[in-house]
Amino acid sequence: MNLPPIDIDDMDIKLKLDDLVLNVLYVKFGYFHQTMPKHSHSHGSYELHYIPSGKGLLIADGQHYSLTPGTLFMTGPEVEHEQIPDQTDPMAEYCIFFEIITGPLQLKQNTRDLPRKGLLSRWLLDTPFWIGPDQENMMTLFEMLAREVSLKHIGFHQMTSNILEIIVARTIRHYHQGPNVLNAPVKTLNDSRLVTIENSFLYDYQSITLKQLADKIGLSTRQTERTVRKQYGMSFQDKKWQARMEATAQLLLTTDLPIREVAIAAGFSTPERFSHSFKKYYNQSPSKYRSENRITLTASSSSDKQPYEKH
């Protein structure tokens, strides 16, 4: 089995796990030909171990565990452990060593005193030792990690951090394998209101009233007016007018509808009223706007280089 090497020891990598920040001290790959002597980690320090090949024995807090291909285990603070390889089939190992920090400073208190908002961080803090078979296809992730570190393409630091976050999260997810289905954090009420306001101006610009919008988002008309002004820097009526004019401009540029039909689609009673309003907003007539902007778009699309070329 051809295993890709990984050696990260001088890259500044911080990982996010719920409300915790993890500082990665190193990521290593190697083969065990000799016993790793008994040792333990300090407060807030953890080692994630993945055995992709070979065999051996782990002794953790006096208990014996067989190490075989696909074994995954985590050793946390004050867990005494040693690894003994099988000399006939020495084991390979990927190891991620990290510490929990609460910010720029190293953690100085017991990790159990940290706030716990998410299940993953809670399980990590509550489980100083875990071992079991990989059920999350970890080898693929370590191969991806090795590729990023080796090639060092643009964005490789971000990709390296992202992959390591996934490896850590998937490892901790093993701690409680079961049918539990959890919901992701939901939008706040203000987020949902903003989406409703955006969609109302985008799709209902012809008919939406301040009262209707207020009813949709569960606010008074005065609060809704203030919310619109805060988000867009203009009144409800001005924003509605802007949305209407932008919609007509889009129709002019993306369809072949006659001016009369564009006026009807935008809710204007007559083409003349539409033309007057459009010229007031864009400082040119609808026909001139369509002609000039379509010429510009055609010229740029014919001269621009295509993003992909066949060879």
Stockholm file with secondary structure:
# STOCKHOLM 1.0

chainA/1-311         MNLPPIDIDDMDIKLKLDDLVLNVLYVKFGYFHQTMPKHSHSHGSYELHYIPSGKGLLIADGQHYSLTPGTLFMTGPEVEHEQIPDQTDPMAEYCIFFEIITGPLQLKQNTRDLPRKGLLSRWLLDTPFWIGPDQENMMTLFEMLAREVSLKHIGFHQMTSNILEIIVARTIRHYHQGPNVLNAPVKTLNDSRLVTIENSFLYDYQSITLKQLADKIGLSTRQTERTVRKQYGMSFQDKKWQARMEATAQLLLTTDLPIREVAIAAGFSTPERFSHSFKKYYNQSPSKYRSENRITLTASSSSDKQPYEKH
#=GR chainA/1-311 SS CCCCCCEESSSCEEEEETTEEEEEEEEEEEECSSCEEEECBCTTEEEEEEECSCBEEEEETTEEEEECTTEEEEECBTCCEEEEECTTSBCEEEEEEEEEESSSSBCCSCGGGSCCCSHHHHHHHHCSEEEEECCSCHHHHHHHHHHHHHHCCTTHHHHHHHHHHHHHHHHHHGGGCSSCCCCCCCCCHHHHHHHHHHHHHHHCTTTCCHHHHHHHHTCCHHHHHHHHHHHHSSCHHHHHHHHHHHHHHHHHHHCCCCHHHHHHHTTCSSHHHHHHHHHHHHSSCHHHHHHHHHHHHHHHHHHSCCSCCCC
#=GC SS_cons         CCCCCCEESSSCEEEEETTEEEEEEEEEEEECSSCEEEECBCTTEEEEEEECSCBEEEEETTEEEEECTTEEEEECBTCCEEEEECTTSBCEEEEEEEEEESSSSBCCSCGGGSCCCSHHHHHHHHCSEEEEECCSCHHHHHHHHHHHHHHCCTTHHHHHHHHHHHHHHHHHHGGGCSSCCCCCCCCCHHHHHHHHHHHHHHHCTTTCCHHHHHHHHTCCHHHHHHHHHHHHSSCHHHHHHHHHHHHHHHHHHHCCCCHHHHHHHTTCSSHHHHHHHHHHHHSSCHHHHHHHHHHHHHHHHHHSCCSCCCC
//
